[in-house]
Each structure stands twice: as C-alpha cells, then as structure tokens.
Amino acid sequence: MNSKLDFLFGRRSVRKYGAGEIPDDVVRDLLEAGMAAPSAAGKDPWRFVAVRDRATLARIAEGLPNGTFLREASLGIIVCGDPRAAHTEQESYMLQDCSASIENILLAVHALGLGACWLGVHPRPERMGHLRQVLGIPEEILPVAALAIGRPAALPEPRTRYEESSVHHERW
C-alpha cells in the first residue's frame, strides 16, 4: 500500500462506538465535505437529515436490519436525493451524486478521527418507507443511505482490497 494513500486505506467501517458527542461545527464540517463532492452538471441533488437524538437513532435502527449499532452512534446522517434536482432528472445521476457525497463524508469522518459505517437504504422500499415515516421525509425525496458516526471504540487496521483479476488494461 502506498503510504501517501493512508487516508484511504485507513478508512474502514466502524460499528462500535465510545461515548462522546459530536460538536455542531464538526457536523457542519462533515456536511460541507459531503457537499464538496462532484455531481453531474453541478446539480447537487443531495439532501441530508442529521440526527443526534438517541430515541430517533434507535427508531431508525429498528428499520435497518444490519444497522443495530446505529443506536450507539453519536450521529446519524441520512443521505437523501431529490430526483427532480438531478441532472436531466435522472435517478441514476442522483444516486451517483449521493454516493460521491457519502464517500466524501466517510473520508472526512476518518480524517477527523471519528468512525462511521455506511448503511444502504435505497432501493429497498421497506427501508425507505421506514425512514420517511420516522423522519418525515417527503415522498418525492429518496432516502439513499444512513451513516452511523461516532467516536470509534477501536480502529480496524488499514487495508487494501486490490484484486488484479478485476482489472483490464486497454480492453476487456
């Protein structure tokens, strides 16, 4: 692994959190990082719901089968997209834009010494419906993912997942 890329290889999914609040300015930093992502034609169709209320985080976790650890996180960021705001109103562009935003947030979390885990929501109707119900998300807005963020109880070792057989040079 190239040590100049440690900020990438060291970013790992964190599912166990210690105590501690995340200050407002750090929440803003994370959201600014998300909004610094590229988007098709600069349309920025992402929308965010930042959640710190423990009861609300627990309710969100109830509808995300692989996200029970969200109950222990200090912060949840629900990343949503507005297809009407996406380039040519295409859902595919919106999903790509939101994914770029999510990755920016995950890298910012790591750079700030926090830990996070990305929980997929879209395209599962039951998960999207659950988040709409718990958070009052309008029907025309698509919940894409939930990010559990907190102070990591432990940091997994950096790693690469490079697989030569997945790479083709010049042609398939």
C-alpha positions in Angstrom: 0.0 0.0 0.0 1.3 3.4 -0.9 1.7 5.4 2.4 0.6 8.6 0.6 -2.9 7.0 0.4 -3.1 6.0 4.1 -6.1 8.4 4.4 -7.9 6.0 2.1 -6.7 2.6 3.3 -7.2 3.6 6.9 -10.9 4.5 6.3 -12.8 1.4 7.5 -16.3 0.7 8.5 -16.7 1.2 12.3 -19.6 -0.5 14.1 -18.6 0.0 17.7 -18.6 3.5 19.3 -17.5 5.0 22.5 -19.2 7.8 24.4 -19.0 11.4 23.3 -21.0 14.0 21.5 -20.0 15.4 18.1 -20.0 19.2 18.2 -22.1 21.3 15.8 -19.0 22.6 14.0 -17.8 19.1 13.2 -21.3 18.1 12.0 -21.1 21.1 9.7 -17.6 20.1 8.5 -18.9 16.7 7.6 -21.9 18.1 5.7 -19.6 20.6 3.9 -17.4 17.7 2.9 -20.4 15.9 1.6 -21.5 18.9 -0.4 -18.0 19.3 -1.8 -18.4 16.1 -3.8 -18.7 16.2 -7.6 -22.2 15.9 -9.1 -23.4 15.6 -12.7 -23.7 19.0 -14.2 -23.2 20.6 -10.8 -26.8 19.9 -9.8 -26.1 18.8 -6.2 -29.3 16.8 -5.7 -28.3 15.5 -2.3 -30.3 16.4 0.8 -29.3 15.5 4.4 -31.0 14.8 7.8 -28.6 15.0 10.7 -29.8 13.1 13.8 -28.4 13.1 17.3 -31.4 12.3 19.3 -30.9 8.9 20.9 -34.5 7.9 20.7 -34.7 8.8 17.0 -31.4 6.9 16.2 -32.9 3.9 18.0 -36.1 4.2 15.9 -34.1 4.5 12.7 -32.1 1.4 13.7 -35.3 -0.6 14.1 -35.9 -0.5 10.3 -32.3 -1.2 9.2 -31.6 -4.9 9.9 -27.9 -4.5 9.5 -27.7 -1.2 11.4 -28.5 -2.0 15.0 -25.2 -0.3 16.0 -26.8 3.0 14.9 -28.3 3.0 18.4 -24.8 3.6 19.9 -23.6 6.2 17.4 -23.4 9.8 18.3 -24.7 11.0 15.0 -26.7 9.6 12.1 -26.6 11.3 8.7 -29.4 10.2 6.4 -28.4 11.0 2.8 -31.3 11.6 0.5 -31.6 12.6 -3.0 -34.1 14.7 -4.9 -34.5 13.2 -8.4 -36.1 16.5 -9.6 -32.9 18.3 -8.9 -30.6 15.7 -10.6 -29.1 16.2 -14.0 -31.8 15.7 -16.5 -33.9 14.5 -13.6 -32.3 11.0 -13.8 -32.4 8.9 -10.7 -29.1 7.2 -11.8 -27.2 10.5 -11.8 -28.8 11.4 -8.4 -27.6 8.0 -7.0 -24.1 8.5 -8.3 -24.0 12.1 -6.9 -25.2 10.9 -3.5 -22.7 8.1 -3.4 -19.9 10.6 -4.1 -21.2 12.7 -1.3 -21.3 9.7 1.1 -17.7 8.8 0.3 -16.6 12.4 1.0 -18.3 12.3 4.3 -16.8 8.9 5.2 -13.3 10.2 4.3 -13.9 13.4 6.4 -15.1 11.3 9.3 -11.8 9.3 9.2 -9.7 12.5 8.8 -11.3 14.0 11.9 -10.5 10.9 14.0 -14.1 9.6 14.1 -15.6 6.3 12.8 -18.5 5.6 10.5 -20.4 2.9 8.7 -22.5 3.3 5.5 -25.9 1.5 5.7 -27.6 1.0 2.3 -31.2 2.1 2.2 -32.2 2.6 -1.5 -33.7 0.7 -3.3 -35.4 -1.3 -0.5 -38.9 0.1 -0.3 -39.3 -1.1 3.4 -36.2 0.8 4.5 -37.0 3.9 2.5 -40.6 3.9 3.9 -39.3 3.4 7.4 -37.0 6.5 7.2 -39.8 8.5 5.6 -42.1 7.6 8.4 -39.6 8.2 11.2 -38.0 11.4 9.8 -40.9 12.9 7.9 -39.1 12.7 4.6 -41.4 13.8 1.7 -42.5 11.1 -0.8 -40.6 12.8 -3.7 -37.3 12.6 -1.9 -35.4 9.3 -2.0 -33.6 8.1 1.2 -30.3 6.7 -0.2 -28.3 5.7 2.8 -27.8 6.1 6.5 -24.4 6.9 8.0 -23.7 5.9 11.6 -21.0 8.2 13.0 -19.2 8.3 16.4 -16.1 8.0 18.3 -14.6 4.6 17.4 -14.3 2.1 20.2 -11.5 0.5 18.2 -9.9 1.3 14.8 -9.6 -1.6 12.3 -6.2 -1.9 10.6 -5.7 -0.2 7.3 -6.0 -2.5 4.3 -6.3 -2.7 0.5 -8.8 -4.7 -1.4 -6.9 -4.6 -4.6 -7.7 -7.6 -6.8 -5.7 -7.8 -10.1 -8.3 -10.1 -11.7 -10.8 -7.2 -11.5 -8.6 -5.0 -13.7 -8.4 -5.0 -17.5 -5.9 -2.9 -19.4 -6.7 -1.2 -22.7 -9.6 -3.6 -23.4 -11.8 -6.1 -21.6 
